[in-house]
Amino acid sequence: MMTDKAHEQTDVLILSVEAGTGHGRAAQAVARALEGRGMTARIEDAFAFGPHWVFASVIGAYLRVLELAPSLYRFLYHSAARPKAGFLGQQLMTAYLEAFIGEGMADLIRRSQPKAILCTHPFPMGVLCRFQEKGWLKQPLAGVVTDFCIHPFWAFPGVHRYYVAGEALLDELASYGLDRERGQVTGIPIDQSFQQAARLSRSEAEAQLGLSPSGRRLLVMGGGLGLGPVEDWVRGLLRASLADTQIVVIAGRNEDLETRLRTIIAPPERLVVLGFTNRVPALMACSDLFITKPGGLSSSEALAMGLPQILFPPLPGHEEVNQRFLIRHQSAWEVKEGELVAQVEAILSDEKELEARREAARRLGNVFAADAVAADVAKLIG
């Protein structure tokens, strides 16, 4: 939401979009890192600059199609991922958004006079590039890509820097006709609390959380919105003969899921149910496996903590690409229909393989990704 201090100057303006929780969490992580370097930062939701129906017509429609017709959304996403179709869609979306949120965005920029502007979602970036083409926007623009791929909607010639998760994404930039040098491999920015958690031993994390020591611990989460077959998986795991294994499940902001999970009768040494929580870093520090969906932020947090992942069926589109990336780099397993329990049993019984996946995760992750972004933004500002 737009702040009541829009007239105040800021060093860095960060524009995000409330589509899920990942874009906002990345924005917050970068803002904290910038502030740690003595810069001021302000986060704004790009859709707050226009009437609510604009948000509903874009993000609301996206969520509705994803829910009611996932196959249709998959077709639309992958069609738009082809450069020609993607660039056409990019231009149409940019023109639409400029017409309804452009005036508010321009007013904020003129009032706050940022030295640089970052986006954690491609939609506001398109509008900024229109301002750039009109000649009045001179500040450097940077994009924080919060998935393990770059969709054509991100590809604008006026963007000075892209902060990305891996080297392969630099090749994707080049495939869109942009210089690889515009990309910087920082990892996806995650909260600073993971830096402290990464230094905790398992027993220290358990003590901090008030958890009893466990032989093995499974952390189960369907992203910040509690999506996916979380309840079915928890019930299946509880029926299995997983000796000395505790399941910690996070329902996120899904209150209905949390209510259903709390009806499951199991002792606390077997099952712990949490709603939305800020204790994820410490929970990852004392867990052996992360059972989740392949969202960009939650997966990046697990990578930074060296926590292997079992990925349940992804949402169509970007999560499918994320899943392929994580499996290709051997930091995660794809769950097979009806085989979760057998997979978990096999994984937990093979310590050598589990350690290899931990190492693969650590190679991909970067607990200091937000700091790396902030350091480069400072250079852009000069």
Stockholm file with secondary structure:
# STOCKHOLM 1.0

chainA/1-382         MMTDKAHEQTDVLILSVEAGTGHGRAAQAVARALEGRGMTARIEDAFAFGPHWVFASVIGAYLRVLELAPSLYRFLYHSAARPKAGFLGQQLMTAYLEAFIGEGMADLIRRSQPKAILCTHPFPMGVLCRFQEKGWLKQPLAGVVTDFCIHPFWAFPGVHRYYVAGEALLDELASYGLDRERGQVTGIPIDQSFQQAARLSRSEAEAQLGLSPSGRRLLVMGGGLGLGPVEDWVRGLLRASLADTQIVVIAGRNEDLETRLRTIIAPPERLVVLGFTNRVPALMACSDLFITKPGGLSSSEALAMGLPQILFPPLPGHEEVNQRFLIRHQSAWEVKEGELVAQVEAILSDEKELEARREAARRLGNVFAADAVAADVAKLIG
#=GR chainA/1-382 SS CCCTTTTSCCSEEEEECCSSSHHHHHHHHHHHHHHHTTCCEEEEEGGGGSCHHHHIIIIIHHHHHHHHCHHHHHHHHHHHTSHHHHHHHHHHHHHHHHHHHHHHHHHHHHHHCCSEEEESSHHHHHHHHHHHHTTCCCSCEEEECCSSSCCGGGCCTTCCEEEESSTHHHHHHHHTTCCGGGEEECCCCCCTHHHHHTTCCHHHHHHHHTCCCCSEEEEEECTTTTCSSHHHHHHHHHHSCCTTEEEEEECTTCHHHHHHHTTSCCCTTTEEEECSCSCHHHHHHTCSEEEECCCHHHHHHHHHTTCCEEECCCCTTHHHHHHHHHHHTTSEEECCTTCHHHHHHHHHTCHHHHHHHHHHHHHHCCTTHHHHHHHHHHHHHC
#=GC SS_cons         CCCTTTTSCCSEEEEECCSSSHHHHHHHHHHHHHHHTTCCEEEEEGGGGSCHHHHIIIIIHHHHHHHHCHHHHHHHHHHHTSHHHHHHHHHHHHHHHHHHHHHHHHHHHHHHCCSEEEESSHHHHHHHHHHHHTTCCCSCEEEECCSSSCCGGGCCTTCCEEEESSTHHHHHHHHTTCCGGGEEECCCCCCTHHHHHTTCCHHHHHHHHTCCCCSEEEEEECTTTTCSSHHHHHHHHHHSCCTTEEEEEECTTCHHHHHHHTTSCCCTTTEEEECSCSCHHHHHHTCSEEEECCCHHHHHHHHHTTCCEEECCCCTTHHHHHHHHHHHTTSEEECCTTCHHHHHHHHHTCHHHHHHHHHHHHHHCCTTHHHHHHHHHHHHHC
//
